[in-house]
Amino acid sequence: MSLPSKRASVLDSAGKLEYPSELPKYTLDYNPRTNRWELANEKTGMMIASYETKAGATRRGILKAAVGPAGGSVKIRTLDGSAQHERTYPRNRLKGDVRPLGGP
């Protein structure tokens, strides 16, 4: 497993983390060429982290650490590429941290 480099935190005048109005979007998807699960930024297409297994990537705290302190929305796909669900980090940013895609 590779972890992303440290990212600079955005702090407000009181020293608390300040979040952008729109969270960065990421996708965790299987890459058959590398036989690994890859977390990529949807806007840039840049790979953020790579994992041997999906279970390893979705284990407690791993994705949260990968998206960094600014947080983000992670779409998790199945092995065949179809949408499975979406997670938002940090959890308090949006209600419904884990929700099925295409659902209410």
Backbone as numpy.savetxt, mean C-alpha at the origin, in Angstrom:
# Nx Ny Nz CAx CAy CAz Cx Cy Cz
12.37 -10.21 1.16 11.53 -9.03 1.16 12.41 -7.79 1.16
12.06 -6.83 0.35 12.79 -5.58 0.37 11.87 -4.48 0.87
12.39 -3.59 1.66 11.60 -2.49 2.21 11.96 -1.20 1.50
11.01 -0.29 1.44 11.29 0.98 0.78 12.26 1.81 1.59
12.86 2.78 0.94 13.76 3.69 1.66 12.92 4.59 2.56
13.57 5.18 3.54 12.88 6.08 4.46 12.34 7.28 3.68
11.13 7.68 4.01 10.53 8.85 3.37 10.44 9.98 4.38
10.54 11.19 3.90 10.44 12.34 4.79 8.99 12.51 5.22
8.81 12.76 6.51 7.47 13.00 7.04 7.08 14.45 6.77
5.81 14.67 6.57 5.30 16.02 6.42 4.71 16.41 7.76
5.33 17.36 8.44 4.89 17.76 9.77 4.26 19.13 9.72
3.17 19.30 10.51 2.56 20.61 10.61 3.33 21.43 11.65
2.87 22.65 11.93 3.59 23.53 12.85 3.64 22.98 14.28
2.69 22.11 14.66 2.68 21.52 16.00 3.53 20.26 16.06
4.13 19.87 14.93 4.98 18.68 14.92 4.23 17.38 14.70
2.95 17.47 14.35 2.16 16.27 14.08 2.20 15.98 12.58
2.03 14.70 12.23 2.01 14.33 10.81 0.84 15.00 10.12
1.10 15.55 8.97 0.05 16.18 8.17 -0.10 15.35 6.90
-1.32 14.99 6.56 -1.55 14.12 5.41 -2.09 14.91 4.23
-1.71 14.54 3.03 -2.27 15.21 1.85 -3.75 14.91 1.74
-4.49 15.77 1.03 -5.93 15.57 0.92 -6.26 14.29 0.15
-5.42 13.90 -0.78 -5.64 12.66 -1.51 -4.47 11.73 -1.23
-4.80 10.52 -0.79 -3.76 9.56 -0.47 -3.11 9.00 -1.73
-1.82 8.70 -1.65 -1.18 8.01 -2.77 -1.82 6.64 -2.96
-1.87 6.15 -4.18 -2.50 4.87 -4.47 -1.43 3.86 -4.91
-1.56 2.65 -4.37 -0.63 1.57 -4.65 -1.40 0.32 -5.03
-0.73 -0.60 -5.71 -1.32 -1.89 -6.05 -0.34 -3.00 -5.69
-0.86 -4.03 -5.01 -0.08 -5.23 -4.73 -0.54 -6.27 -5.73
0.36 -6.67 -6.61 0.02 -7.54 -7.73 1.11 -8.59 -7.94
0.72 -9.75 -8.46 1.67 -10.83 -8.74 2.35 -10.58 -10.08
3.67 -10.74 -10.12 4.43 -10.59 -11.35 4.96 -11.97 -11.74
4.40 -12.61 -12.78 4.83 -13.96 -13.15 6.27 -14.02 -13.68
6.79 -12.91 -14.20 8.17 -12.91 -14.70 9.18 -13.07 -13.56
8.88 -12.43 -12.42 9.79 -12.50 -11.28 9.35 -13.52 -10.24
8.11 -14.04 -10.38 7.52 -14.98 -9.43 7.45 -14.36 -8.03
7.12 -13.05 -7.98 7.03 -12.33 -6.72 5.80 -11.42 -6.72
5.38 -11.03 -5.52 4.31 -10.06 -5.34 4.95 -8.70 -5.22
4.49 -7.73 -6.03 5.11 -6.42 -6.07 4.12 -5.32 -5.70
4.58 -4.42 -4.85 3.81 -3.25 -4.46 4.32 -2.09 -5.30
3.43 -1.49 -6.10 3.83 -0.41 -7.00 2.94 0.81 -6.83
3.52 1.98 -7.02 2.79 3.23 -7.02 1.98 3.29 -8.31
0.66 3.50 -8.20 -0.19 3.52 -9.40 0.10 4.70 -10.31
0.48 5.83 -9.74 0.71 7.03 -10.54 2.01 6.93 -11.34
3.07 6.46 -10.70 4.38 6.43 -11.35 4.73 5.07 -11.94
4.07 4.01 -11.46 4.41 2.66 -11.90 5.66 2.12 -11.23
6.27 2.92 -10.36 7.51 2.52 -9.70 7.25 1.47 -8.61
8.06 0.40 -8.61 7.92 -0.63 -7.60 8.46 -0.10 -6.27
7.67 -0.28 -5.22 8.03 0.19 -3.89 8.68 -0.94 -3.09
8.12 -2.15 -3.21 8.63 -3.31 -2.46 8.26 -4.59 -3.21
8.96 -5.66 -2.89 8.74 -6.95 -3.52 8.72 -8.02 -2.44
7.83 -9.01 -2.58 7.65 -10.03 -1.55 7.59 -11.41 -2.20
8.08 -12.42 -1.49 8.04 -13.79 -2.01 6.62 -14.32 -2.09
5.79 -14.00 -1.07 4.42 -14.50 -1.04 3.44 -13.37 -0.75
2.21 -13.59 -1.13 1.15 -12.63 -0.83 0.92 -12.57 0.67
0.95 -13.74 1.32 0.77 -13.80 2.77 1.85 -12.99 3.48
3.07 -13.06 2.97 4.16 -12.28 3.55 3.94 -10.79 3.39
3.39 -10.38 2.28 3.15 -8.96 2.01 2.00 -8.42 2.85
1.00 -9.24 3.11 -0.19 -8.76 3.82 -0.15 -9.05 5.31
0.98 -9.61 5.78 1.12 -9.87 7.21 1.10 -8.55 7.97
0.67 -8.60 9.19 0.46 -7.42 10.03 1.63 -6.42 9.95
1.31 -5.20 9.53 2.26 -4.10 9.54 3.18 -3.99 8.34
3.24 -5.00 7.48 4.19 -4.97 6.37 3.80 -3.91 5.33
2.56 -3.90 4.88 2.14 -2.91 3.89 2.16 -1.50 4.46
1.78 -1.37 5.72 1.79 -0.06 6.37 3.21 0.50 6.37
4.19 -0.33 6.69 5.58 0.11 6.68 6.03 0.46 5.26
5.56 -0.29 4.29 5.98 -0.05 2.91 5.46 1.27 2.35
4.22 1.66 2.69 3.67 2.91 2.16 4.19 4.12 2.91
4.77 3.92 4.10 5.40 5.00 4.83 4.46 5.81 5.69
5.00 6.80 6.40 4.21 7.57 7.36 3.12 8.42 6.73
3.25 8.78 5.48 2.21 9.58 4.81 0.98 8.74 4.49
1.14 7.42 4.52 0.01 6.52 4.27 -0.30 6.36 2.80
-1.38 5.65 2.55 -1.79 5.41 1.18 -2.91 4.40 1.11
-3.44 4.23 -0.07 -4.49 3.27 -0.34 -3.89 2.15 -1.18
-4.02 0.89 -0.70 -3.41 -0.25 -1.38 -4.50 -1.17 -1.92
-4.54 -1.34 -3.24 -5.43 -2.32 -3.87 -4.69 -3.64 -3.91
-5.33 -4.68 -3.39 -4.71 -6.00 -3.37 -5.42 -6.87 -4.39
-4.65 -7.46 -5.28 -5.20 -8.27 -6.36 -4.97 -9.75 -6.09
-5.76 -10.59 -6.76 -5.59 -12.03 -6.66 -4.50 -12.47 -7.63
-4.17 -13.75 -7.59 -3.12 -14.29 -8.45 -3.43 -14.07 -9.93
-4.72 -14.13 -10.31 -5.09 -13.93 -11.72 -5.25 -12.46 -12.10
-5.00 -11.54 -11.16 -5.06 -10.12 -11.46 -6.38 -9.44 -11.16
-7.40 -10.20 -10.75 -8.68 -9.57 -10.43 -8.60 -8.90 -9.06
-9.45 -7.90 -8.86 -9.44 -7.15 -7.61 -9.94 -8.01 -6.46
-9.25 -7.94 -5.32 -9.67 -8.67 -4.14 -10.22 -7.72 -3.10
-9.41 -6.79 -2.59 -9.87 -5.77 -1.65 -8.87 -4.62 -1.60
-9.21 -3.64 -0.77 -8.39 -2.44 -0.66 -8.18 -2.12 0.81
-6.98 -1.67 1.15 -6.65 -1.27 2.52 -6.15 0.16 2.49
-6.47 0.90 3.56 -6.05 2.29 3.68 -5.17 2.43 4.92
-4.02 3.07 4.77 -3.10 3.32 5.88 -2.83 4.81 5.97
-2.77 5.40 7.14 -3.19 4.80 8.39 -4.70 4.62 8.42
-5.14 3.72 9.28 -6.56 3.34 9.33 -7.48 4.52 9.58
-7.05 5.47 10.38 -7.92 6.59 10.74 -8.13 7.58 9.61
-7.45 7.41 8.48 -7.61 8.33 7.36 -8.99 8.23 6.72
-9.46 7.02 6.51 -10.76 6.80 5.88 -11.49 5.72 6.64
-12.80 5.82 6.71 -13.57 4.75 7.34 -13.55 3.53 6.43
-13.67 2.36 7.02 -13.70 1.14 6.23 -12.33 0.78 5.71
-11.39 0.56 6.61 -10.02 0.29 6.23 -9.90 -0.85 5.23
-10.64 -1.92 5.44 -10.60 -3.04 4.50 -11.99 -3.14 3.89
-12.06 -3.03 2.58 -13.35 -3.12 1.92 -13.20 -3.84 0.59
-14.20 -4.64 0.24 -14.13 -5.32 -1.06 -14.23 -4.29 -2.17
-13.52 -4.51 -3.26 -13.62 -3.63 -4.41 -14.93 -3.87 -5.13
-15.57 -2.82 -5.57 -16.83 -2.94 -6.27 -18.03 -3.10 -5.34
-17.78 -3.09 -4.03 -18.85 -3.24 -3.04 -19.32 -1.90 -2.56
-20.24 -1.91 -1.59 -20.78 -0.64 -1.06 -19.78 0.15 -0.27
